[in-house]
Amino acid sequence: MISIKLLRQNNDFKRALYNYDKSYMLVKDHLIITNDYATLLIELGQFDCAKSLLEEQLNIHPGNVNVNCNLGLIYFYTNNYDKAMHYLLKAVKMNVISYQALLGLSCIYSSIKDPEALKAVNNGLNLTWDKDRKANILKTLRLNLKGT
């Protein structure tokens, strides 16, 4: 698993994809392997494959924040904002300061100005303590940083 992450960090996506695929075939119900595999597929723009893997995991682990976040991001990247909101808001309800979910919701707000997305982001920002992550989310929202 560590070697696959190193391949990914070194932008050796072809070998990382091959190794994730082999690992997944050995242990299809392993949440971390499947989620990491799906994340790489998302990075490579292979949304349908990633969505299929994540939907399988959602049936097994419906309360997993990362699975819901990644499904939300896939729907965001494919311009299905209603489904993106559904999964990202579900993830935020499970973990109100989930960076990935808050960032996804801030992107949705920046794209379509959905007030429910902004409300969830504001709630998370009020509770988070990580200044760098907070700044990234605010930058995505294009808010004035002077007030925070």
PEFENFEN-V436116 format. One record per residue. N is the residue number from 1. SS is DSSP state (h for helix, s for strand, l for the rest). OMEGA is omega as a letter, one per 40 degrees, with the letter a starting at -180 (none if undefined). Layout:
BEGIN
n:ss:omega
N:SS:OMEGA
N:SS:OMEGA
END
This chain:
BEGIN
n:ss:omega
1:l:a
2:h:a
3:h:i
4:h:i
5:h:i
6:h:i
7:h:i
8:h:i
9:h:i
10:l:i
11:l:i
12:l:a
13:h:a
14:h:i
15:h:i
16:h:i
17:h:i
18:h:a
19:h:i
20:h:a
21:h:i
22:h:i
23:h:a
24:h:a
25:h:i
26:h:a
27:l:a
28:l:a
29:l:i
30:l:a
31:h:a
32:h:i
33:h:a
34:h:a
35:h:i
36:h:i
37:h:i
38:h:i
39:h:i
40:h:i
41:h:i
42:h:i
43:h:a
44:l:i
45:l:i
46:l:a
47:h:a
48:h:i
49:h:a
50:h:a
51:h:i
52:h:i
53:h:a
54:h:i
55:h:i
56:h:a
57:h:i
58:h:i
59:h:a
60:h:a
61:l:a
62:l:a
63:l:a
64:l:a
65:h:a
66:h:i
67:h:i
68:h:i
69:h:a
70:h:i
71:h:i
72:h:i
73:h:i
74:h:a
75:h:i
76:h:a
77:h:i
78:l:i
79:l:i
80:l:a
81:h:i
82:h:i
83:h:i
84:h:i
85:h:a
86:h:a
87:h:i
88:h:i
89:h:i
90:h:i
91:h:i
92:h:i
93:h:i
94:h:a
95:l:a
96:l:i
97:l:i
98:l:a
99:h:a
100:h:a
101:h:i
102:h:i
103:h:i
104:h:i
105:h:i
106:h:i
107:h:i
108:h:i
109:h:i
110:h:a
111:h:a
112:h:i
113:l:i
114:l:a
115:h:i
116:h:i
117:h:a
118:h:i
119:h:i
120:h:i
121:h:i
122:h:i
123:h:i
124:h:i
125:h:i
126:h:a
127:h:a
128:l:a
129:l:a
130:l:a
131:h:a
132:h:i
133:h:i
134:h:i
135:h:i
136:h:i
137:h:i
138:h:i
139:h:i
140:h:i
141:h:a
142:l:i
143:l:i
144:l:a
145:h:a
146:h:a
147:h:a
148:l:none
END
